[in-house]
Amino acid sequence: MVKHIIQLETTELGKSPVVPRGAMFDNGRLTMSAAITPGPQREACPQKQELAKEIHLAICAIVAIHNEEFEAVLQGDFNAGEETQLRLKKAREFKTLCIERYRHHLEGHGC
């Protein structure tokens, strides 16, 4: 079983910690465990690596939009909702496309 120690972050407001999903406290330390053990490591092909980076960037874009929305709300701007929802929709569609391209590559290439 793989076990990772996670650095606990606090929000800017300093009130509540940000705890990743699946995290648990163990003897006062925040830990995360995966139910799988890693298999033999094989170097990923360059296209697979590039497609994985695209997925990562797509997810980062979604998080960035959510962060912008949160900042706007904290500053009292409650009117950006429709524009934000449209940007989120496009970002989610792009993420879905990236995941599909990745899946298609894995099925076709076998890596």
C-alpha positions as CSV (number, residue, x, y, z in Angstrom):
1,M,0.0,0.0,0.0
2,V,1.3,3.5,-0.9
3,K,1.2,6.1,1.8
4,H,1.8,9.8,1.4
5,I,2.2,12.5,4.0
6,I,0.4,15.6,2.9
7,Q,1.3,19.1,3.9
8,L,-1.8,20.7,5.5
9,E,-2.6,24.0,4.0
10,T,-4.8,26.7,5.4
11,T,-7.1,29.1,3.5
12,E,-6.3,32.8,3.2
13,L,-8.9,33.5,5.7
14,G,-7.0,31.3,8.1
15,K,-10.1,29.6,9.4
16,S,-10.2,26.0,8.1
17,P,-7.6,23.8,6.7
18,V,-7.8,22.5,3.1
19,V,-8.0,18.7,3.5
20,P,-7.7,16.6,0.3
21,R,-10.4,14.0,-0.4
22,G,-9.3,10.6,0.9
23,A,-7.0,12.1,3.6
24,M,-7.0,10.9,7.1
25,F,-5.4,11.9,10.4
26,D,-3.0,9.3,11.8
27,N,-1.3,10.2,15.1
28,G,-1.7,13.9,14.4
29,R,-0.4,13.7,10.9
30,L,-2.4,14.0,7.8
31,T,-2.0,11.0,5.5
32,M,-3.4,9.6,2.3
33,S,-3.3,6.0,1.3
34,A,-3.9,4.4,-2.1
35,A,-5.5,0.9,-2.2
36,I,-3.1,-0.2,-4.9
37,T,0.5,-1.0,-4.9
38,P,2.6,0.4,-7.7
39,G,3.5,-2.1,-10.5
40,P,6.7,-2.2,-12.4
41,Q,7.6,1.3,-13.7
42,R,7.9,1.7,-17.5
43,E,8.8,4.8,-19.2
44,A,5.8,6.5,-20.8
45,C,5.9,7.3,-24.4
46,P,6.2,11.0,-25.3
47,Q,2.7,11.3,-26.7
48,K,1.2,9.7,-23.5
49,Q,3.2,12.2,-21.4
50,E,2.0,15.1,-23.5
51,L,-1.6,14.0,-23.3
52,A,-1.3,13.6,-19.5
53,K,0.1,17.2,-19.4
54,E,-2.9,18.4,-21.3
55,I,-5.3,16.8,-18.8
56,H,-3.4,18.4,-16.0
57,L,-3.5,21.8,-17.6
58,A,-7.2,21.4,-18.3
59,I,-7.9,20.6,-14.7
60,C,-5.7,23.5,-13.5
61,A,-7.7,25.8,-15.7
62,I,-11.0,24.7,-14.0
63,V,-9.4,25.3,-10.6
64,A,-8.2,28.7,-11.7
65,I,-11.7,29.7,-12.8
66,H,-13.1,28.6,-9.5
67,N,-10.4,30.6,-7.6
68,E,-11.2,33.7,-9.7
69,E,-14.9,33.2,-8.9
70,F,-14.2,32.9,-5.2
71,E,-12.0,36.0,-5.2
72,A,-14.7,37.9,-7.0
73,V,-17.3,36.9,-4.4
74,L,-15.0,37.8,-1.5
75,Q,-14.6,41.3,-3.1
76,G,-18.4,41.7,-3.4
77,D,-18.7,41.0,-7.2
78,F,-21.8,38.7,-7.5
79,N,-22.5,39.5,-11.1
80,A,-19.8,37.4,-12.8
81,G,-21.8,34.2,-12.4
82,E,-23.1,33.7,-16.0
83,E,-19.7,34.5,-17.6
84,T,-18.0,32.2,-15.1
85,Q,-20.4,29.4,-15.8
86,L,-19.7,29.7,-19.5
87,R,-16.0,29.6,-18.9
88,L,-16.3,26.6,-16.6
89,K,-18.5,24.8,-19.2
90,K,-15.9,25.3,-21.9
91,A,-13.0,24.3,-19.6
92,R,-14.9,21.1,-18.5
93,E,-15.6,20.2,-22.2
94,F,-11.9,20.7,-22.9
95,K,-11.0,18.4,-20.0
96,T,-13.4,15.8,-21.2
97,L,-11.8,16.0,-24.7
98,C,-8.3,15.7,-23.2
99,I,-9.3,12.6,-21.2
100,E,-10.9,11.0,-24.3
101,R,-7.8,11.6,-26.3
102,Y,-5.7,10.1,-23.6
103,R,-8.0,7.0,-23.3
104,H,-8.0,6.6,-27.1
105,H,-4.2,6.8,-27.1
106,L,-3.9,4.1,-24.4
107,E,-6.3,1.8,-26.2
108,G,-4.6,2.2,-29.5
109,H,-1.0,2.3,-28.5
110,G,-1.1,-0.1,-25.5
111,C,1.2,1.9,-23.4
